[in-house]
Amino acid sequence: MKIQKTNKGQYYLTLPRALVEAKGWDKGTKVKIRLTEKGNLELEEEK
């Protein structure tokens, strides 16, 4: 994945289709992003 930037200065990542499908997510799924103690990002579906 590559970090991208909008014209308004916001950053975003596009998730690979295979990852989204493997998680059973779809358009509109809300996802929490967390920074771990090791500095890694964790994604988790909001319930």
C-alpha positions in Angstrom: 0.0 0.0 0.0 1.1 3.6 -0.6 0.1 6.7 1.4 -1.6 9.1 -0.8 -2.7 12.8 -0.3 -5.8 14.7 -1.4 -5.7 18.2 -2.8 -7.0 19.4 0.6 -4.0 17.9 2.4 -5.6 14.8 3.9 -3.7 11.4 3.8 -5.3 8.1 3.0 -4.6 4.4 2.2 -6.5 2.2 -0.2 -7.0 -1.2 1.3 -6.3 -4.2 -1.0 -9.6 -5.8 -2.2 -8.4 -9.3 -1.1 -7.9 -8.0 2.5 -11.4 -6.4 2.6 -13.0 -9.5 1.2 -11.2 -11.8 3.5 -12.4 -9.7 6.5 -16.0 -9.8 5.1 -16.0 -6.0 5.0 -17.9 -3.9 2.4 -18.4 -0.3 1.5 -19.6 1.6 4.5 -17.9 -0.7 7.1 -16.6 1.3 10.0 -13.0 0.5 11.0 -11.0 1.5 14.0 -7.3 2.3 13.5 -5.0 1.8 16.5 -1.3 2.4 17.0 0.3 -0.5 18.9 3.1 -0.3 21.4 5.5 -1.4 18.7 4.3 1.5 16.4 2.3 -0.7 14.1 -1.2 0.1 12.8 -4.0 -2.3 13.7 -7.4 -2.3 11.9 -10.5 -3.6 13.7 -14.1 -3.4 12.6 -16.3 -1.2 14.8 -19.2 -3.1 16.3 
